[in-house]
Amino acid sequence: MMSSRPPPARPGPREPRLHEMLRVDHAGEYGAVQIYRGQRAIFDRIASRADVAVRLKDMEDGEAAHLAAFDRLLAERRVRPT
């Protein structure tokens, strides 16, 4: 049987926790972009793997869009990046 009570509130203010989560997510997106750039540095030079390079570029572009969104969120909320 489910309880009708709301879940207990987590201790402490929410803003520091939100800032922490934004920094972690931003760092993850930054890292993903750098990983794809590194992979493309190799696959862009292998003519027989051009298909992989194209896929990597598409994935990098997606991660770059996520990174831009987190850049905006950090600036709006005045959160320092990691």
mmCIF file of the C-alpha atoms, coordinates in Angstrom:
data_MODEL
# 
_entry.id   MODEL 
# 
loop_
_atom_site.group_PDB 
_atom_site.id 
_atom_site.type_symbol 
_atom_site.label_atom_id 
_atom_site.label_alt_id 
_atom_site.label_comp_id 
_atom_site.label_asym_id 
_atom_site.label_entity_id 
_atom_site.label_seq_id 
_atom_site.pdbx_PDB_ins_code 
_atom_site.Cartn_x 
_atom_site.Cartn_y 
_atom_site.Cartn_z 
_atom_site.occupancy 
_atom_site.B_iso_or_equiv 
_atom_site.pdbx_formal_charge 
_atom_site.auth_seq_id 
_atom_site.auth_comp_id 
_atom_site.auth_asym_id 
_atom_site.auth_atom_id 
_atom_site.pdbx_PDB_model_num 
ATOM 1  C CA . MET A 1 1  ? 0.000  0.000  0.000   1.00 0.00 ? 1  MET A CA 1 
ATOM 2  C CA . MET A 1 2  ? 1.364  3.412  -0.951  1.00 0.00 ? 2  MET A CA 1 
ATOM 3  C CA . SER A 1 3  ? 1.689  6.134  1.642   1.00 0.00 ? 3  SER A CA 1 
ATOM 4  C CA . SER A 1 4  ? -0.083 9.436  1.084   1.00 0.00 ? 4  SER A CA 1 
ATOM 5  C CA . ARG A 1 5  ? 2.709  11.300 2.843   1.00 0.00 ? 5  ARG A CA 1 
ATOM 6  C CA . PRO A 1 6  ? 5.179  13.247 0.702   1.00 0.00 ? 6  PRO A CA 1 
ATOM 7  C CA . PRO A 1 7  ? 8.769  12.026 0.736   1.00 0.00 ? 7  PRO A CA 1 
ATOM 8  C CA . PRO A 1 8  ? 10.895 13.565 3.481   1.00 0.00 ? 8  PRO A CA 1 
ATOM 9  C CA . ALA A 1 9  ? 12.718 16.743 2.528   1.00 0.00 ? 9  ALA A CA 1 
ATOM 10 C CA . ARG A 1 10 ? 16.426 16.392 1.974   1.00 0.00 ? 10 ARG A CA 1 
ATOM 11 C CA . PRO A 1 11 ? 18.573 18.220 4.478   1.00 0.00 ? 11 PRO A CA 1 
ATOM 12 C CA . GLY A 1 12 ? 20.218 21.515 3.588   1.00 0.00 ? 12 GLY A CA 1 
ATOM 13 C CA . PRO A 1 13 ? 19.500 24.226 1.092   1.00 0.00 ? 13 PRO A CA 1 
ATOM 14 C CA . ARG A 1 14 ? 18.774 23.199 -2.484  1.00 0.00 ? 14 ARG A CA 1 
ATOM 15 C CA . GLU A 1 15 ? 20.795 25.882 -4.268  1.00 0.00 ? 15 GLU A CA 1 
ATOM 16 C CA . PRO A 1 16 ? 24.286 24.554 -3.423  1.00 0.00 ? 16 PRO A CA 1 
ATOM 17 C CA . ARG A 1 17 ? 23.207 21.075 -4.488  1.00 0.00 ? 17 ARG A CA 1 
ATOM 18 C CA . LEU A 1 18 ? 21.788 22.421 -7.754  1.00 0.00 ? 18 LEU A CA 1 
ATOM 19 C CA . HIS A 1 19 ? 25.041 24.296 -8.427  1.00 0.00 ? 19 HIS A CA 1 
ATOM 20 C CA . GLU A 1 20 ? 26.996 21.118 -7.778  1.00 0.00 ? 20 GLU A CA 1 
ATOM 21 C CA . MET A 1 21 ? 24.838 19.130 -10.200 1.00 0.00 ? 21 MET A CA 1 
ATOM 22 C CA . LEU A 1 22 ? 25.159 21.807 -12.881 1.00 0.00 ? 22 LEU A CA 1 
ATOM 23 C CA . ARG A 1 23 ? 28.962 21.807 -12.524 1.00 0.00 ? 23 ARG A CA 1 
ATOM 24 C CA . VAL A 1 24 ? 29.113 18.014 -12.785 1.00 0.00 ? 24 VAL A CA 1 
ATOM 25 C CA . ASP A 1 25 ? 26.824 17.930 -15.832 1.00 0.00 ? 25 ASP A CA 1 
ATOM 26 C CA . HIS A 1 26 ? 28.767 20.749 -17.498 1.00 0.00 ? 26 HIS A CA 1 
ATOM 27 C CA . ALA A 1 27 ? 32.059 18.928 -16.893 1.00 0.00 ? 27 ALA A CA 1 
ATOM 28 C CA . GLY A 1 28 ? 30.604 15.755 -18.401 1.00 0.00 ? 28 GLY A CA 1 
ATOM 29 C CA . GLU A 1 29 ? 29.480 17.561 -21.531 1.00 0.00 ? 29 GLU A CA 1 
ATOM 30 C CA . TYR A 1 30 ? 32.842 19.307 -21.841 1.00 0.00 ? 30 TYR A CA 1 
ATOM 31 C CA . GLY A 1 31 ? 34.615 15.961 -21.491 1.00 0.00 ? 31 GLY A CA 1 
ATOM 32 C CA . ALA A 1 32 ? 32.361 14.320 -24.090 1.00 0.00 ? 32 ALA A CA 1 
ATOM 33 C CA . VAL A 1 33 ? 33.121 17.053 -26.633 1.00 0.00 ? 33 VAL A CA 1 
ATOM 34 C CA . GLN A 1 34 ? 36.857 16.652 -26.028 1.00 0.00 ? 34 GLN A CA 1 
ATOM 35 C CA . ILE A 1 35 ? 36.665 12.861 -26.382 1.00 0.00 ? 35 ILE A CA 1 
ATOM 36 C CA . TYR A 1 36 ? 34.869 13.120 -29.722 1.00 0.00 ? 36 TYR A CA 1 
ATOM 37 C CA . ARG A 1 37 ? 37.394 15.711 -30.923 1.00 0.00 ? 37 ARG A CA 1 
ATOM 38 C CA . GLY A 1 38 ? 40.222 13.370 -30.001 1.00 0.00 ? 38 GLY A CA 1 
ATOM 39 C CA . GLN A 1 39 ? 38.616 10.451 -31.790 1.00 0.00 ? 39 GLN A CA 1 
ATOM 40 C CA . ARG A 1 40 ? 38.001 12.573 -34.852 1.00 0.00 ? 40 ARG A CA 1 
ATOM 41 C CA . ALA A 1 41 ? 41.644 13.682 -34.875 1.00 0.00 ? 41 ALA A CA 1 
ATOM 42 C CA . ILE A 1 42 ? 42.439 10.057 -35.698 1.00 0.00 ? 42 ILE A CA 1 
ATOM 43 C CA . PHE A 1 43 ? 39.491 8.998  -37.875 1.00 0.00 ? 43 PHE A CA 1 
ATOM 44 C CA . ASP A 1 44 ? 39.518 12.177 -39.986 1.00 0.00 ? 44 ASP A CA 1 
ATOM 45 C CA . ARG A 1 45 ? 42.912 11.013 -41.288 1.00 0.00 ? 45 ARG A CA 1 
ATOM 46 C CA . ILE A 1 46 ? 41.824 7.491  -42.240 1.00 0.00 ? 46 ILE A CA 1 
ATOM 47 C CA . ALA A 1 47 ? 40.094 7.658  -45.620 1.00 0.00 ? 47 ALA A CA 1 
ATOM 48 C CA . SER A 1 48 ? 38.684 4.141  -45.305 1.00 0.00 ? 48 SER A CA 1 
ATOM 49 C CA . ARG A 1 49 ? 36.932 5.133  -42.048 1.00 0.00 ? 49 ARG A CA 1 
ATOM 50 C CA . ALA A 1 50 ? 35.296 8.335  -43.266 1.00 0.00 ? 50 ALA A CA 1 
ATOM 51 C CA . ASP A 1 51 ? 31.923 6.896  -42.214 1.00 0.00 ? 51 ASP A CA 1 
ATOM 52 C CA . VAL A 1 52 ? 33.128 6.713  -38.614 1.00 0.00 ? 52 VAL A CA 1 
ATOM 53 C CA . ALA A 1 53 ? 34.468 10.271 -38.778 1.00 0.00 ? 53 ALA A CA 1 
ATOM 54 C CA . VAL A 1 54 ? 31.075 11.525 -39.991 1.00 0.00 ? 54 VAL A CA 1 
ATOM 55 C CA . ARG A 1 55 ? 29.266 9.722  -37.162 1.00 0.00 ? 55 ARG A CA 1 
ATOM 56 C CA . LEU A 1 56 ? 31.725 11.068 -34.618 1.00 0.00 ? 56 LEU A CA 1 
ATOM 57 C CA . LYS A 1 57 ? 31.190 14.611 -35.919 1.00 0.00 ? 57 LYS A CA 1 
ATOM 58 C CA . ASP A 1 58 ? 27.420 14.206 -35.563 1.00 0.00 ? 58 ASP A CA 1 
ATOM 59 C CA . MET A 1 59 ? 27.821 12.964 -31.991 1.00 0.00 ? 59 MET A CA 1 
ATOM 60 C CA . GLU A 1 60 ? 30.284 15.753 -31.188 1.00 0.00 ? 60 GLU A CA 1 
ATOM 61 C CA . ASP A 1 61 ? 27.801 18.319 -32.504 1.00 0.00 ? 61 ASP A CA 1 
ATOM 62 C CA . GLY A 1 62 ? 25.108 16.919 -30.218 1.00 0.00 ? 62 GLY A CA 1 
ATOM 63 C CA . GLU A 1 63 ? 27.388 17.089 -27.202 1.00 0.00 ? 63 GLU A CA 1 
ATOM 64 C CA . ALA A 1 64 ? 28.461 20.620 -28.183 1.00 0.00 ? 64 ALA A CA 1 
ATOM 65 C CA . ALA A 1 65 ? 24.782 21.655 -28.146 1.00 0.00 ? 65 ALA A CA 1 
ATOM 66 C CA . HIS A 1 66 ? 24.423 20.163 -24.660 1.00 0.00 ? 66 HIS A CA 1 
ATOM 67 C CA . LEU A 1 67 ? 27.598 21.977 -23.554 1.00 0.00 ? 67 LEU A CA 1 
ATOM 68 C CA . ALA A 1 68 ? 26.241 25.278 -24.875 1.00 0.00 ? 68 ALA A CA 1 
ATOM 69 C CA . ALA A 1 69 ? 23.031 24.737 -22.910 1.00 0.00 ? 69 ALA A CA 1 
ATOM 70 C CA . PHE A 1 70 ? 24.992 24.121 -19.710 1.00 0.00 ? 70 PHE A CA 1 
ATOM 71 C CA . ASP A 1 71 ? 27.218 27.139 -20.420 1.00 0.00 ? 71 ASP A CA 1 
ATOM 72 C CA . ARG A 1 72 ? 24.030 29.207 -20.580 1.00 0.00 ? 72 ARG A CA 1 
ATOM 73 C CA . LEU A 1 73 ? 22.618 27.673 -17.389 1.00 0.00 ? 73 LEU A CA 1 
ATOM 74 C CA . LEU A 1 74 ? 25.852 28.296 -15.491 1.00 0.00 ? 74 LEU A CA 1 
ATOM 75 C CA . ALA A 1 75 ? 25.895 31.929 -16.599 1.00 0.00 ? 75 ALA A CA 1 
ATOM 76 C CA . GLU A 1 76 ? 22.201 32.481 -15.814 1.00 0.00 ? 76 GLU A CA 1 
ATOM 77 C CA . ARG A 1 77 ? 22.548 31.007 -12.340 1.00 0.00 ? 77 ARG A CA 1 
ATOM 78 C CA . ARG A 1 78 ? 25.969 32.539 -11.681 1.00 0.00 ? 78 ARG A CA 1 
ATOM 79 C CA . VAL A 1 79 ? 27.548 29.147 -11.078 1.00 0.00 ? 79 VAL A CA 1 
ATOM 80 C CA . ARG A 1 80 ? 31.283 28.769 -11.533 1.00 0.00 ? 80 ARG A CA 1 
ATOM 81 C CA . PRO A 1 81 ? 32.288 25.921 -13.843 1.00 0.00 ? 81 PRO A CA 1 
ATOM 82 C CA . THR A 1 82 ? 34.483 23.095 -12.592 1.00 0.00 ? 82 THR A CA 1 
# 
